[in-house]
């Protein structure tokens, strides 16, 4: 197999970077014949030598199986339907009680209360031994307490 000389490679790179350049002028510059220059230009164009190619893409991780994810969550959280029923009942009770007593809450306070209800629902409806549920409840309460003390995050 014949390898190309460095003159030929440099010629092809140059001609791809400057496609309007005159082949005989560039051939003379690189010390090759115009005939070889025309052949190399065709080869460079055919092989796309010197044309920008984007870097290889990093492979994406596989998409998790949705059914497997839902089954695993049901084991820890109980069925979605039962959990939603419990959580919505608690939220409706909280909202009705707040309205009855003309209570208003900041958005972050109400959101924290709803997220705490969500975690309580998961505990009652699912596996109460999942540590994350309890830590999340403490986390939402801490966010509000910190904000009330001037440390918003």
FIGU-759434 format. One record per residue: residue number from 1; residue in one letter; x, y, z of N, C-alpha, C in turn. Coordinates in nm, 4 decimals. Layout:
# FIGU-759434
+-----+------+----------+----------+----------+----------+----------+----------+----------+----------+----------+
|  nr | rest |       nX |       nY |       nZ |      caX |      caY |      caZ |       cX |       cY |       cZ |
+-----+------+----------+----------+----------+----------+----------+----------+----------+----------+----------+
| NUM |    A |        X |        Y |        Z |        X |        Y |        Z |        X |        Y |        Z |
...
+-----+------+----------+----------+----------+----------+----------+----------+----------+----------+----------+
# end
This chain:
# FIGU-759434
+-----+------+----------+----------+----------+----------+----------+----------+----------+----------+----------+
|  nr | rest |       nX |       nY |       nZ |      caX |      caY |      caZ |       cX |       cY |       cZ |
+-----+------+----------+----------+----------+----------+----------+----------+----------+----------+----------+
|   1 |    X |   0.0841 |  -0.1171 |   0.0000 |   0.0000 |   0.0000 |   0.0000 |   0.0891 |   0.1241 |   0.0000 |
|   2 |    X |   0.0613 |   0.2147 |  -0.0911 |   0.1433 |   0.3327 |  -0.1080 |   0.0969 |   0.4428 |  -0.0132 |
|   3 |    X |   0.1902 |   0.5007 |   0.0623 |   0.1554 |   0.6129 |   0.1496 |   0.1812 |   0.7425 |   0.0755 |
|   4 |    X |   0.1064 |   0.8445 |   0.1128 |   0.1211 |   0.9731 |   0.0458 |   0.2365 |   1.0501 |   0.1068 |
|   5 |    X |   0.3039 |   1.1259 |   0.0214 |   0.4136 |   1.2080 |   0.0704 |   0.3588 |   1.3256 |   0.1499 |
|   6 |    X |   0.4437 |   1.3830 |   0.2310 |   0.3995 |   1.4973 |   0.3104 |   0.3620 |   1.6140 |   0.2198 |
|   7 |    X |   0.4276 |   1.6240 |   0.1016 |   0.3912 |   1.7298 |   0.0064 |   0.2463 |   1.7122 |  -0.0385 |
|   8 |    X |   0.2101 |   1.5891 |  -0.0702 |   0.0739 |   1.5619 |  -0.1176 |  -0.0285 |   1.5914 |  -0.0090 |
|   9 |    X |   0.0014 |   1.5494 |   0.1138 |  -0.0914 |   1.5714 |   0.2249 |  -0.1084 |   1.7214 |   0.2483 |
|  10 |    X |   0.0040 |   1.7930 |   0.2525 |  -0.0038 |   1.9380 |   0.2742 |  -0.0794 |   2.0060 |   0.1606 |
|  11 |    X |  -0.0569 |   1.9603 |   0.0365 |  -0.1288 |   2.0167 |  -0.0775 |  -0.2794 |   1.9975 |  -0.0592 |
|  12 |    X |  -0.3211 |   1.8748 |  -0.0244 |  -0.4651 |   1.8470 |  -0.0091 |  -0.5254 |   1.9293 |   0.1042 |
|  13 |    X |  -0.4543 |   1.9437 |   0.2141 |  -0.5049 |   2.0251 |   0.3240 |  -0.5213 |   2.1703 |   0.2792 |
|  14 |    X |  -0.4212 |   2.2201 |   0.2073 |  -0.4266 |   2.3589 |   0.1615 |  -0.5437 |   2.3794 |   0.0653 |
|  15 |    X |  -0.5582 |   2.2896 |  -0.0287 |  -0.6613 |   2.3045 |  -0.1323 |  -0.8021 |   2.2928 |  -0.0725 |
|  16 |    X |  -0.8164 |   2.2150 |   0.0369 |  -0.9469 |   2.2051 |   0.1031 |  -0.9752 |   2.3323 |   0.1837 |
|  17 |    X |  -0.8696 |   2.3935 |   0.2380 |  -0.8886 |   2.5186 |   0.3129 |  -0.9104 |   2.6376 |   0.2205 |
|  18 |    X |  -0.8551 |   2.6286 |   0.1005 |  -0.8682 |   2.7369 |   0.0022 |  -0.9191 |   2.6779 |  -0.1291 |
|  19 |    X |  -1.0462 |   2.6404 |  -0.1348 |  -1.0989 |   2.5695 |  -0.2522 |  -1.0964 |   2.6511 |  -0.3821 |
|  20 |    X |  -1.0858 |   2.7836 |  -0.3737 |  -1.0826 |   2.8658 |  -0.4952 |  -0.9405 |   2.8894 |  -0.5461 |
|  21 |    X |  -0.8433 |   2.8364 |  -0.4741 |  -0.7038 |   2.8528 |  -0.5167 |  -0.6821 |   2.7825 |  -0.6501 |
|  22 |    X |  -0.5916 |   2.8394 |  -0.7330 |  -0.5589 |   2.7805 |  -0.8649 |  -0.4642 |   2.6625 |  -0.8445 |
|  23 |    X |  -0.5043 |   2.5463 |  -0.8928 |  -0.4268 |   2.4233 |  -0.8724 |  -0.2832 |   2.4377 |  -0.9217 |
|  24 |    X |  -0.2583 |   2.4901 |  -1.0443 |  -0.1181 |   2.5004 |  -1.0895 |  -0.0315 |   2.5873 |  -0.9973 |
|  25 |    X |  -0.0885 |   2.6953 |  -0.9434 |  -0.0125 |   2.7842 |  -0.8543 |   0.0197 |   2.7120 |  -0.7228 |
|  26 |    X |  -0.0800 |   2.6436 |  -0.6665 |  -0.0602 |   2.5725 |  -0.5401 |   0.0341 |   2.4538 |  -0.5605 |
|  27 |    X |   0.0213 |   2.3851 |  -0.6737 |   0.1094 |   2.2714 |  -0.7031 |   0.2544 |   2.3172 |  -0.7069 |
|  28 |    X |   0.2797 |   2.4288 |  -0.7724 |   0.4164 |   2.4823 |  -0.7800 |   0.4681 |   2.5150 |  -0.6396 |
|  29 |    X |   0.3803 |   2.5751 |  -0.5569 |   0.4173 |   2.6122 |  -0.4206 |   0.4621 |   2.4904 |  -0.3394 |
|  30 |    X |   0.3962 |   2.3748 |  -0.3622 |   0.4285 |   2.2546 |  -0.2859 |   0.5243 |   2.1601 |  -0.3597 |
|  31 |    X |   0.5716 |   2.2032 |  -0.4754 |   0.6718 |   2.1249 |  -0.5475 |   0.6172 |   1.9984 |  -0.6108 |
|  32 |    X |   0.4920 |   2.0036 |  -0.6611 |   0.4351 |   1.8882 |  -0.7320 |   0.3890 |   1.9360 |  -0.8694 |
|  33 |    X |   0.3618 |   1.8405 |  -0.9568 |   0.3163 |   1.8787 |  -1.0906 |   0.1694 |   1.9178 |  -1.0867 |
|  34 |    X |   0.1276 |   2.0066 |  -1.1802 |  -0.0147 |   2.0425 |  -1.1851 |  -0.1040 |   1.9207 |  -1.2061 |
|  35 |    X |  -0.0582 |   1.8250 |  -1.2861 |  -0.1370 |   1.7041 |  -1.3102 |  -0.1642 |   1.6302 |  -1.1783 |
|  36 |    X |  -0.0592 |   1.6137 |  -1.0973 |  -0.0756 |   1.5491 |  -0.9671 |  -0.1655 |   1.6356 |  -0.8787 |
|  37 |    X |  -0.1512 |   1.7658 |  -0.8888 |  -0.2339 |   1.8571 |  -0.8101 |  -0.3827 |   1.8370 |  -0.8364 |
|  38 |    X |  -0.4191 |   1.8237 |  -0.9651 |  -0.5606 |   1.8014 |  -0.9988 |  -0.6087 |   1.6666 |  -0.9434 |
|  39 |    X |  -0.5238 |   1.5640 |  -0.9516 |  -0.5603 |   1.4327 |  -0.8974 |  -0.5799 |   1.4401 |  -0.7449 |
|  40 |    X |  -0.4885 |   1.5101 |  -0.6782 |  -0.4979 |   1.5224 |  -0.5330 |  -0.6193 |   1.6048 |  -0.4907 |
|  41 |    X |  -0.6503 |   1.7101 |  -0.5693 |  -0.7696 |   1.7893 |  -0.5363 |  -0.8936 |   1.7016 |  -0.5426 |
|  42 |    X |  -0.9041 |   1.6191 |  -0.6479 |  -1.0192 |   1.5299 |  -0.6606 |  -1.0229 |   1.4313 |  -0.5439 |
|  43 |    X |  -0.9072 |   1.3757 |  -0.5113 |  -0.8998 |   1.2803 |  -0.4006 |  -0.9401 |   1.3472 |  -0.2689 |
|  44 |    X |  -0.8921 |   1.4682 |  -0.2475 |  -0.9257 |   1.5399 |  -0.1234 |  -1.0752 |   1.5650 |  -0.1159 |
|  45 |    X |  -1.1338 |   1.6074 |  -0.2262 |  -1.2785 |   1.6321 |  -0.2269 |  -1.3570 |   1.5030 |  -0.2078 |
|  46 |    X |  -1.3122 |   1.3956 |  -0.2728 |  -1.3812 |   1.2667 |  -0.2596 |  -1.3725 |   1.2121 |  -0.1178 |
|  47 |    X |  -1.2588 |   1.2308 |  -0.0534 |  -1.2377 |   1.1784 |   0.0816 |  -1.2746 |   1.2777 |   0.1905 |
|  48 |    X |  -1.3111 |   1.3975 |   0.1500 |  -1.3471 |   1.5018 |   0.2457 |  -1.2341 |   1.5308 |   0.3427 |
|  49 |    X |  -1.1116 |   1.5202 |   0.2967 |  -0.9973 |   1.5494 |   0.3822 |  -0.9968 |   1.6987 |   0.4118 |
|  50 |    X |  -0.9789 |   1.7310 |   0.5368 |  -0.9716 |   1.8708 |   0.5771 |  -1.1057 |   1.9341 |   0.6075 |
|  51 |    X |  -1.2153 |   1.8612 |   0.5878 |  -1.3466 |   1.9155 |   0.6178 |  -1.3748 |   1.8938 |   0.7660 |
|  52 |    X |  -1.4303 |   1.9939 |   0.8282 |  -1.4608 |   1.9839 |   0.9712 |  -1.5567 |   1.8683 |   0.9965 |
|  53 |    X |  -1.5241 |   1.7896 |   1.0958 |  -1.6132 |   1.6834 |   1.1413 |  -1.6337 |   1.7043 |   1.2906 |
|  54 |    X |  -1.7589 |   1.7048 |   1.3359 |  -1.7814 |   1.7255 |   1.4795 |  -1.7222 |   1.6107 |   1.5594 |
|  55 |    X |  -1.6849 |   1.6382 |   1.6833 |  -1.6293 |   1.5305 |   1.7649 |  -1.7325 |   1.4219 |   1.7889 |
|  56 |    X |  -1.6824 |   1.3057 |   1.8171 |  -1.7718 |   1.1936 |   1.8438 |  -1.8571 |   1.2243 |   1.9664 |
|  57 |    X |  -1.9833 |   1.1939 |   1.9576 |  -2.0752 |   1.2206 |   2.0682 |  -2.0523 |   1.1207 |   2.1806 |
|  58 |    X |  -2.0648 |   1.1692 |   2.3026 |  -2.0558 |   1.0822 |   2.4188 |  -2.1849 |   1.0007 |   2.4238 |
|  59 |    X |  -2.1751 |   0.8706 |   2.4395 |  -2.2979 |   0.7912 |   2.4416 |  -2.3875 |   0.8294 |   2.5587 |
|  60 |    X |  -2.5150 |   0.8359 |   2.5334 |  -2.6124 |   0.8674 |   2.6372 |  -2.6386 |   0.7413 |   2.7189 |
|  61 |    X |  -2.6619 |   0.7596 |   2.8483 |  -2.6946 |   0.6412 |   2.9282 |  -2.8281 |   0.5844 |   2.8818 |
|  62 |    X |  -2.8480 |   0.4557 |   2.8997 |  -2.9740 |   0.3973 |   2.8547 |  -3.0913 |   0.4556 |   2.9334 |
|  63 |    X |  -3.2030 |   0.4704 |   2.8650 |  -3.3244 |   0.5199 |   2.9291 |  -3.3781 |   0.4090 |   3.0188 |
|  64 |    X |  -3.4050 |   0.4430 |   3.1449 |  -3.4539 |   0.3373 |   3.2337 |  -3.5902 |   0.2858 |   3.1888 |
|  65 |    X |  -3.6149 |   0.1628 |   3.2207 |  -3.7429 |   0.1013 |   3.1889 |  -3.8487 |   0.1623 |   3.2803 |
|  66 |    X |  -3.9448 |   0.2328 |   3.2220 |  -4.0467 |   0.3025 |   3.3004 |  -4.1245 |   0.2044 |   3.3880 |
|  67 |    X |  -4.1594 |   0.0895 |   3.3360 |  -4.2364 |  -0.0074 |   3.4145 |  -4.1576 |  -0.0572 |   3.5351 |
|  68 |    X |  -4.0284 |  -0.0806 |   3.5169 |  -3.9457 |  -0.1252 |   3.6288 |  -3.9370 |  -0.0153 |   3.7349 |
|  69 |    X |  -3.9235 |   0.1092 |   3.6901 |  -3.9179 |   0.2223 |   3.7836 |  -4.0479 |   0.2336 |   3.8614 |
|  70 |    X |  -4.1614 |   0.2260 |   3.7923 |  -4.2913 |   0.2375 |   3.8591 |  -4.3151 |   0.1225 |   3.9566 |
|  71 |    X |  -4.2734 |   0.0029 |   3.9186 |  -4.2887 |  -0.1124 |   4.0093 |  -4.2042 |  -0.0951 |   4.1348 |
|  72 |    X |  -4.0819 |  -0.0462 |   4.1180 |  -3.9933 |  -0.0256 |   4.2331 |  -4.0500 |   0.0825 |   4.3253 |
|  73 |    X |  -4.1037 |   0.1872 |   4.2670 |  -4.1615 |   0.2942 |   4.3493 |  -4.2865 |   0.2468 |   4.4223 |
|  74 |    X |  -4.3657 |   0.1663 |   4.3573 |  -4.4862 |   0.1141 |   4.4237 |  -4.4480 |   0.0321 |   4.5466 |
|  75 |    X |  -4.3352 |  -0.0367 |   4.5397 |  -4.2906 |  -0.1155 |   4.6547 |  -4.2574 |  -0.0258 |   4.7738 |
|  76 |    X |  -4.2016 |   0.0924 |   4.7479 |  -4.1658 |   0.1847 |   4.8564 |  -4.2768 |   0.2822 |   4.8933 |
|  77 |    X |  -4.3579 |   0.3217 |   4.7942 |  -4.4550 |   0.4289 |   4.8170 |  -4.5996 |   0.3809 |   4.8182 |
|  78 |    X |  -4.6241 |   0.2560 |   4.7900 |  -4.7607 |   0.2079 |   4.7742 |  -4.8111 |   0.2438 |   4.6352 |
|  79 |    X |  -4.9370 |   0.2088 |   4.6068 |  -4.9883 |   0.2391 |   4.4727 |  -5.0088 |   0.3896 |   4.4586 |
|  80 |    X |  -4.9893 |   0.4394 |   4.3390 |  -5.0033 |   0.5819 |   4.3113 |  -5.1448 |   0.6289 |   4.3424 |
|  81 |    X |  -5.2434 |   0.5520 |   4.3013 |  -5.3833 |   0.5896 |   4.3215 |  -5.4166 |   0.6038 |   4.4701 |
|  82 |    X |  -5.3769 |   0.5063 |   4.5512 |  -5.4046 |   0.5134 |   4.6947 |  -5.3293 |   0.6292 |   4.7604 |
|  83 |    X |  -5.2044 |   0.6493 |   4.7209 |  -5.1263 |   0.7593 |   4.7759 |  -5.1863 |   0.8939 |   4.7392 |
|  84 |    X |  -5.2267 |   0.9091 |   4.6133 |  -5.2863 |   1.0348 |   4.5685 |  -5.4151 |   1.0641 |   4.6441 |
|  85 |    X |  -5.4951 |   0.9624 |   4.6666 |  -5.6215 |   0.9789 |   4.7411 |  -5.5941 |   1.0327 |   4.8819 |
|  86 |    X |  -5.4981 |   0.9718 |   4.9511 |  -5.4628 |   1.0140 |   5.0860 |  -5.4055 |   1.1556 |   5.0864 |
|  87 |    X |  -5.3086 |   1.1824 |   4.9988 |  -5.2425 |   1.3129 |   4.9954 |  -5.3400 |   1.4248 |   4.9612 |
|  88 |    X |  -5.4249 |   1.4014 |   4.8633 |  -5.5215 |   1.5051 |   4.8241 |  -5.6237 |   1.5307 |   4.9345 |
|  89 |    X |  -5.6631 |   1.4267 |   5.0065 |  -5.7574 |   1.4446 |   5.1175 |  -5.6950 |   1.5329 |   5.2261 |
|  90 |    X |  -5.5688 |   1.5073 |   5.2586 |  -5.5007 |   1.5892 |   5.3599 |  -5.4869 |   1.7332 |   5.3107 |
|  91 |    X |  -5.4475 |   1.7516 |   5.1854 |  -5.4304 |   1.8866 |   5.1303 |  -5.5628 |   1.9629 |   5.1282 |
|  92 |    X |  -5.6719 |   1.8948 |   5.0916 |  -5.8033 |   1.9612 |   5.0931 |  -5.8420 |   2.0035 |   5.2346 |
|  93 |    X |  -5.8129 |   1.9164 |   5.3311 |  -5.8429 |   1.9483 |   5.4707 |  -5.7616 |   2.0688 |   5.5166 |
|  94 |    X |  -5.6338 |   2.0713 |   5.4829 |  -5.5495 |   2.1851 |   5.5205 |  -5.6009 |   2.3144 |   5.4575 |
|  95 |    X |  -5.6339 |   2.3097 |   5.3284 |  -5.6794 |   2.4298 |   5.2584 |  -5.8115 |   2.4800 |   5.3165 |
|  96 |    X |  -5.9031 |   2.3880 |   5.3457 |  -6.0332 |   2.4280 |   5.4019 |  -6.0136 |   2.4895 |   5.5404 |
|  97 |    X |  -5.9281 |   2.4298 |   5.6198 |  -5.9030 |   2.4809 |   5.7552 |  -5.8376 |   2.6197 |   5.7488 |
|  98 |    X |  -5.7406 |   2.6366 |   5.6599 |  -5.6741 |   2.7666 |   5.6450 |  -5.7741 |   2.8728 |   5.6009 |
|  99 |    X |  -5.8618 |   2.8362 |   5.5061 |  -5.9628 |   2.9325 |   5.4582 |  -6.0616 |   2.9673 |   5.5688 |
| 100 |    X |  -6.1042 |   2.8681 |   5.6449 |  -6.2001 |   2.8896 |   5.7540 |  -6.1446 |   2.9883 |   5.8569 |
| 101 |    X |  -6.0160 |   2.9832 |   5.8794 |  -5.9527 |   3.0699 |   5.9790 |  -5.8832 |   3.1903 |   5.9150 |
| 102 |    X |  -5.9136 |   3.2130 |   5.7843 |  -5.8597 |   3.3274 |   5.7099 |  -5.7068 |   3.3352 |   5.7199 |
| 103 |    X |  -5.6438 |   3.2188 |   5.7092 |  -5.4977 |   3.2103 |   5.7161 |  -5.4393 |   3.2215 |   5.5761 |
| 104 |    X |  -5.3300 |   3.2929 |   5.5656 |  -5.2568 |   3.2979 |   5.4388 |  -5.1131 |   3.2551 |   5.4660 |
| 105 |    X |  -5.0500 |   3.2014 |   5.3639 |  -4.9139 |   3.1502 |   5.3744 |  -4.8322 |   3.2040 |   5.2582 |
| 106 |    X |  -4.7030 |   3.2204 |   5.2786 |  -4.6124 |   3.2516 |   5.1678 |  -4.6062 |   3.1285 |   5.0774 |
| 107 |    X |  -4.5730 |   3.1517 |   4.9509 |  -4.5667 |   3.0397 |   4.8560 |  -4.4741 |   2.9286 |   4.9043 |
| 108 |    X |  -4.3570 |   2.9651 |   4.9567 |  -4.2646 |   2.8605 |   5.0004 |  -4.3185 |   2.7841 |   5.1205 |
| 109 |    X |  -4.3931 |   2.8530 |   5.2085 |  -4.4525 |   2.7840 |   5.3236 |  -4.5570 |   2.6834 |   5.2778 |
| 110 |    X |  -4.6440 |   2.7270 |   5.1875 |  -4.7501 |   2.6367 |   5.1415 |  -4.6917 |   2.5193 |   5.0630 |
| 111 |    X |  -4.5922 |   2.5501 |   4.9805 |  -4.5280 |   2.4420 |   4.9038 |  -4.4616 |   2.3424 |   4.9981 |
| 112 |    X |  -4.3936 |   2.3915 |   5.1005 |  -4.3299 |   2.3019 |   5.1973 |  -4.4340 |   2.2155 |   5.2675 |
| 113 |    X |  -4.5467 |   2.2773 |   5.3074 |  -4.6535 |   2.1988 |   5.3709 |  -4.7044 |   2.0896 |   5.2778 |
| 114 |    X |  -4.7252 |   2.1247 |   5.1502 |  -4.7735 |   2.0243 |   5.0543 |  -4.6704 |   1.9139 |   5.0319 |
| 115 |    X |  -4.5418 |   1.9500 |   5.0278 |  -4.4388 |   1.8475 |   5.0096 |  -4.4285 |   1.7585 |   5.1335 |
| 116 |    X |  -4.4448 |   1.8179 |   5.2499 |  -4.4447 |   1.7378 |   5.3733 |  -4.5633 |   1.6420 |   5.3730 |
| 117 |    X |  -4.6800 |   1.6905 |   5.3302 |  -4.7969 |   1.6023 |   5.3172 |  -4.7667 |   1.4893 |   5.2196 |
| 118 |    X |  -4.7004 |   1.5230 |   5.1093 |  -4.6646 |   1.4220 |   5.0098 |  -4.5775 |   1.3136 |   5.0741 |
| 119 |    X |  -4.4793 |   1.3561 |   5.1520 |  -4.3906 |   1.2596 |   5.2184 |  -4.4666 |   1.1799 |   5.3246 |
| 120 |    X |  -4.5549 |   1.2446 |   5.3980 |  -4.6370 |   1.1717 |   5.4961 |  -4.7222 |   1.0670 |   5.4247 |
| 121 |    X |  -4.7786 |   1.1061 |   5.3109 |  -4.8584 |   1.0111 |   5.2326 |  -4.7772 |   0.8906 |   5.1898 |
| 122 |    X |  -4.6538 |   0.9129 |   5.1487 |  -4.5682 |   0.8013 |   5.1088 |  -4.5379 |   0.7108 |   5.2279 |
| 123 |    X |  -4.5163 |   0.7715 |   5.3432 |  -4.4878 |   0.6915 |   5.4637 |  -4.6090 |   0.6065 |   5.5006 |
| 124 |    X |  -4.7275 |   0.6680 |   5.5055 |  -4.8492 |   0.5987 |   5.5482 |  -4.8939 |   0.4962 |   5.4444 |
| 125 |    X |  -4.8802 |   0.5308 |   5.3160 |  -4.9270 |   0.4447 |   5.2079 |  -4.8248 |   0.3390 |   5.1685 |
| 126 |    X |  -4.6977 |   0.3648 |   5.1954 |  -4.5931 |   0.2736 |   5.1494 |  -4.5087 |   0.2197 |   5.2620 |
| 127 |    X |  -4.3791 |   0.2232 |   5.2409 |  -4.2838 |   0.1664 |   5.3351 |  -4.2376 |   0.2747 |   5.4330 |
| 128 |    X |  -4.2754 |   0.2668 |   5.5601 |  -4.2376 |   0.3699 |   5.6563 |  -4.0900 |   0.3649 |   5.6966 |
| 129 |    X |  -4.0194 |   0.2629 |   5.6511 |  -3.8789 |   0.2496 |   5.6885 |  -3.7832 |   0.3094 |   5.5856 |
| 130 |    X |  -3.8346 |   0.3827 |   5.4863 |  -3.7486 |   0.4502 |   5.3888 |  -3.7005 |   0.5806 |   5.4520 |
| 131 |    X |  -3.5732 |   0.5873 |   5.4821 |  -3.5146 |   0.7008 |   5.5529 |  -3.5359 |   0.8326 |   5.4793 |
| 132 |    X |  -3.5276 |   0.8308 |   5.3477 |  -3.5400 |   0.9546 |   5.2694 |  -3.6701 |   1.0294 |   5.2975 |
| 133 |    X |  -3.7800 |   0.9576 |   5.3203 |  -3.9069 |   1.0260 |   5.3496 |  -3.8907 |   1.1169 |   5.4710 |
| 134 |    X |  -3.8329 |   1.0643 |   5.5759 |  -3.8181 |   1.1374 |   5.7014 |  -3.7187 |   1.2528 |   5.6867 |
| 135 |    X |  -3.6106 |   1.2276 |   5.6161 |  -3.5103 |   1.3320 |   5.5942 |  -3.5696 |   1.4451 |   5.5101 |
| 136 |    X |  -3.6484 |   1.4110 |   5.4092 |  -3.7111 |   1.5128 |   5.3251 |  -3.8061 |   1.6006 |   5.4055 |
| 137 |    X |  -3.8840 |   1.5397 |   5.4955 |  -3.9751 |   1.6178 |   5.5804 |  -3.8945 |   1.7185 |   5.6624 |
| 138 |    X |  -3.7874 |   1.6718 |   5.7234 |  -3.7011 |   1.7615 |   5.8020 |  -3.6418 |   1.8701 |   5.7133 |
| 139 |    X |  -3.6058 |   1.8340 |   5.5927 |  -3.5464 |   1.9305 |   5.4994 |  -3.6418 |   2.0420 |   5.4620 |
| 140 |    X |  -3.7664 |   2.0084 |   5.4272 |  -3.8643 |   2.1120 |   5.3916 |  -3.8925 |   2.2040 |   5.5099 |
| 141 |    X |  -3.9065 |   2.1477 |   5.6306 |  -3.9300 |   2.2293 |   5.7497 |  -3.8096 |   2.3203 |   5.7769 |
| 142 |    X |  -3.6894 |   2.2681 |   5.7568 |  -3.5682 |   2.3465 |   5.7796 |  -3.5575 |   2.4620 |   5.6807 |
| 143 |    X |  -3.5935 |   2.4383 |   5.5557 |  -3.5890 |   2.5461 |   5.4562 |  -3.6755 |   2.6641 |   5.4987 |
| 144 |    X |  -3.7938 |   2.6360 |   5.5502 |  -3.8830 |   2.7437 |   5.5937 |  -3.8274 |   2.8114 |   5.7186 |
| 145 |    X |  -3.7855 |   2.7339 |   5.8169 |  -3.7296 |   2.7912 |   5.9393 |  -3.6087 |   2.8793 |   5.9080 |
| 146 |    X |  -3.5223 |   2.8313 |   5.8201 |  -3.4046 |   2.9104 |   5.7828 |  -3.4443 |   3.0403 |   5.7146 |
| 147 |    X |  -3.5401 |   3.0333 |   5.6234 |  -3.5835 |   3.1545 |   5.5529 |  -3.6439 |   3.2553 |   5.6499 |
| 148 |    X |  -3.7206 |   3.2074 |   5.7463 |  -3.7813 |   3.2970 |   5.8469 |  -3.6751 |   3.3630 |   5.9335 |
| 149 |    X |  -3.5599 |   3.2982 |   5.9458 |  -3.4506 |   3.3547 |   6.0229 |  -3.3509 |   3.4308 |   5.9354 |
| 150 |    X |  -3.3891 |   3.4544 |   5.8071 |  -3.3058 |   3.5347 |   5.7186 |  -3.2022 |   3.4603 |   5.6390 |
| 151 |    X |  -3.2122 |   3.3300 |   5.6368 |  -3.1146 |   3.2482 |   5.5626 |  -3.1846 |   3.1718 |   5.4512 |
| 152 |    X |  -3.2279 |   3.2421 |   5.3485 |  -3.2986 |   3.1779 |   5.2368 |  -3.2019 |   3.0985 |   5.1521 |
| 153 |    X |  -3.2431 |   2.9804 |   5.1132 |  -3.1632 |   2.8982 |   5.0224 |  -3.2503 |   2.8087 |   4.9381 |
+-----+------+----------+----------+----------+----------+----------+----------+----------+----------+----------+
# end
